[in-house]
Amino acid sequence: MAVDELRTKTQREPRREMNKRPAWFTRDDGITRVECFVLDVSPGGAKIMTDAAIDVRDNFVMAVMPERPKRQSCEVVWRRGRTYGVKFLS
């Protein structure tokens, strides 16, 4: 006899594709500016692509929308080649 269990569907954060929108982040307390591309973004983080070598758990400040003055503190949570997942820090 099979028991039907109710599946709990995990709700993911809404994501917005950015189609490789140019952006940048700063390292070394704002001294080094590194270009990147934002592939998608959600309220909790973003997926970026860059030629710069970044390690998981690295922190930096990123301008997701270069035309806006707000900078977002980030931490790298995963990487696959030149693509990185970052979470936004409070």
C-alpha positions as CSV (number, residue, x, y, z in Angstrom):
1,M,0.0,0.0,0.0
2,A,1.4,3.4,-1.0
3,V,1.0,6.3,1.2
4,D,0.4,9.6,-0.5
5,E,2.2,12.4,1.3
6,L,1.6,16.0,0.7
7,R,4.6,17.6,-1.0
8,T,5.7,20.9,0.3
9,K,6.6,23.1,-2.6
10,T,9.6,25.3,-1.9
11,Q,9.0,28.8,-3.1
12,R,12.0,30.3,-4.7
13,E,12.7,34.0,-4.7
14,P,11.5,35.9,-7.8
15,R,14.4,36.3,-10.2
16,R,14.9,38.8,-12.9
17,E,17.1,38.0,-15.9
18,M,19.5,40.7,-16.7
19,N,20.9,39.4,-20.0
20,K,24.5,40.0,-19.2
21,R,24.0,43.5,-17.9
22,P,27.4,45.2,-17.3
23,A,28.2,45.9,-13.7
24,W,31.2,46.1,-11.4
25,F,32.4,45.3,-7.9
26,T,35.2,46.7,-5.8
27,R,37.7,44.8,-3.8
28,D,40.4,45.9,-1.3
29,D,38.2,48.5,0.4
30,G,37.2,50.1,-2.9
31,I,40.7,50.4,-4.4
32,T,40.3,47.7,-7.1
33,R,37.3,48.0,-9.5
34,V,36.4,44.8,-11.4
35,E,34.0,44.5,-14.3
36,C,31.4,41.8,-14.4
37,F,28.1,40.8,-16.0
38,V,24.9,40.2,-14.0
39,L,23.1,37.2,-15.4
40,D,20.1,37.3,-13.0
41,V,19.2,38.9,-9.7
42,S,16.8,38.3,-6.9
43,P,16.1,40.0,-3.6
44,G,18.6,37.7,-1.9
45,G,21.5,37.6,-4.4
46,A,22.7,37.4,-8.0
47,K,24.4,35.3,-10.5
48,I,27.4,37.1,-12.1
49,M,30.1,36.3,-14.7
50,T,33.6,37.7,-14.6
51,D,37.2,36.9,-15.7
52,A,38.4,37.8,-12.2
53,A,39.3,35.0,-9.9
54,I,37.0,35.0,-6.9
55,D,37.0,32.4,-4.1
56,V,33.9,31.1,-2.3
57,R,33.4,33.1,0.9
58,D,35.1,36.2,-0.6
59,N,33.3,39.5,0.3
60,F,33.0,42.6,-1.9
61,V,30.8,45.5,-2.7
62,M,28.9,45.4,-6.0
63,A,26.9,47.9,-8.0
64,V,24.2,45.7,-9.5
65,M,22.7,48.7,-11.4
66,P,25.7,51.0,-12.3
67,E,23.4,53.9,-13.0
68,R,22.1,53.8,-9.4
69,P,24.3,55.0,-6.5
70,K,23.4,52.0,-4.2
71,R,26.2,49.5,-3.6
72,Q,25.4,46.1,-2.2
73,S,27.7,44.1,0.1
74,C,28.0,40.5,-1.2
75,E,29.5,37.1,-0.4
76,V,30.3,34.4,-2.9
77,V,28.4,31.3,-2.1
78,W,29.2,29.1,-5.2
79,R,31.3,29.2,-8.4
80,R,31.3,27.2,-11.6
81,G,34.1,28.3,-13.9
82,R,33.7,32.1,-14.6
83,T,30.1,32.1,-13.1
84,Y,29.5,33.0,-9.5
85,G,26.5,33.0,-7.2
86,V,26.5,35.8,-4.6
87,K,24.2,36.5,-1.7
88,F,23.5,40.0,-0.6
89,L,24.5,40.8,3.0
90,S,22.5,43.0,5.3
